[in-house]
Amino acid sequence: MTKFSANLGFLWSDLTLPDAIHAAKAAGFDAVECHWPYDVPSGDVLSALQETGLEMLGLNTRRGKPDKGDNGLSALPDRIQEARAAIDEALAYAVAINAANIHVMAGSGAGQTAHDTFVANLRYATKLAQAHDITILIEPLNGYDAPGYFLRTTQQAKAIIQEVAVPNLKLMFDCYHVQLTEGDLTHRLHDLLPLIGHIQFASVPDRGAPDHGEVNYDYIFEAIAQAGFAGPLGAEYKPVGPTSGTLGWLQKRG
């Protein structure tokens, strides 16, 4: 049976992170993940995880200064020190709550210098994370939601993963982003499966619950299961109204 993770960056965002973890457990999710938990004491999050028995699959490095347009730091040649401080912070938090993955956000940029900077920062992140059995994830983002983002396609991500060439660097395959940028989800999932560390989903094009839109997620979920990916799939969608009113897709599968 397919397992699902609640992305608490979007789901139950009206609750504190510990309360959202409890809400995800009550709703029937198998795991949780988040975006930027750093304002919440790690001990509070760990307690909620232990009380519910849920695993925190992952978290993101800080974006930098979102009010100044930042959407990550690790591909920015003039901000390497900040990028590595964000990696250090994410690693410490992930260790404290036993999170399995860290998504290192690239930020905006293009060209060889941005590529080289991102690769160098990923080498830094993976070396530190390896000692804690943590996987570093990179995620291509679509140009509608993240204009100018450095990492845009799965083939670009594949080339970077192969260049860094360490076992704890993997692809975050977000079906929503990939469909908007590239399409052909089932073939891409199958071809990239050895490189995939986590899979996320949302409806296309509105990024809502996976029960409408142009992607048939019943088919996609079955294709993922048949391909042999056994990890929980991340529900990273934006609820319209209370999260509890958008979970018919999950209750149907239960």
VENDA-V776997 format. One record per residue. RES is the residue in one small letter. PSI is psi in whole degrees, 0 to 359 (* if undefined). Layout:
BEGIN
[[RES;PSI] [RES;PSI]]
END
This chain:
BEGIN
[[m;136] [t;136] [k;154] [f;144] [s;138] [a;122] [n;110] [l;5] [g;330] [f;316] [l;135] [w;39] [s;349] [d;351] [l;162] [t;159] [l;315] [p;319] [d;324] [a;324] [i;315] [h;321] [a;321] [a;320] [k;314] [a;330] [a;346] [g;11] [f;153] [d;343] [a;175] [v;164] [e;166] [c;179] [h;282] [w;92] [p;10] [y;341] [d;354] [v;129] [p;133] [s;329] [g;325] [d;320] [v;316] [l;318] [s;316] [a;321] [l;318] [q;322] [e;326] [t;341] [g;14] [l;148] [e;140] [m;111] [l;326] [g;170] [l;168] [n;152] [t;154] [r;150] [r;339] [g;242] [k;88] [p;328] [d;345] [k;7] [g;3] [d;141] [n;46] [g;164] [l;344] [s;354] [a;15] [l;110] [p;331] [d;8] [r;36] [i;319] [q;317] [e;318] [a;317] [r;330] [a;322] [a;322] [i;315] [d;316] [e;315] [a;320] [l;315] [a;319] [y;318] [a;319] [v;319] [a;330] [i;8] [n;38] [a;145] [a;332] [n;153] [i;125] [h;112] [v;114] [m;130] [a;317] [g;183] [s;155] [g;172] [a;163] [g;176] [q;323] [t;318] [a;317] [h;311] [d;322] [t;316] [f;315] [v;316] [a;319] [n;327] [l;323] [r;318] [y;312] [a;315] [t;325] [k;316] [l;318] [a;330] [q;325] [a;342] [h;11] [d;40] [i;139] [t;137] [i;131] [l;145] [i;144] [e;119] [p;135] [l;145] [n;156] [g;349] [y;313] [d;331] [a;68] [p;134] [g;1] [y;140] [f;314] [l;110] [r;330] [t;160] [t;328] [q;324] [q;316] [a;318] [k;316] [a;321] [i;316] [i;318] [q;328] [e;316] [v;321] [a;52] [v;149] [p;342] [n;26] [l;120] [k;169] [l;131] [m;111] [f;100] [d;112] [c;325] [y;308] [h;317] [v;319] [q;318] [l;327] [t;320] [e;327] [g;196] [d;50] [l;313] [t;319] [h;319] [r;318] [l;314] [h;315] [d;327] [l;0] [l;318] [p;340] [l;353] [i;128] [g;336] [h;149] [i;135] [q;167] [f;157] [a;161] [s;155] [v;130] [p;3] [d;358] [r;37] [g;197] [a;153] [p;33] [d;13] [h;176] [g;191] [e;355] [v;129] [n;96] [y;337] [d;317] [y;315] [i;315] [f;320] [e;320] [a;321] [i;316] [a;317] [q;331] [a;344] [g;9] [f;120] [a;353] [g;159] [p;141] [l;135] [g;117] [a;92] [e;71] [y;162] [k;110] [p;145] [v;106] [g;192] [p;140] [t;321] [s;335] [g;0] [t;12] [l;17] [g;324] [w;322] [l;318] [q;326] [k;323] [r;340] [g;*]]
END
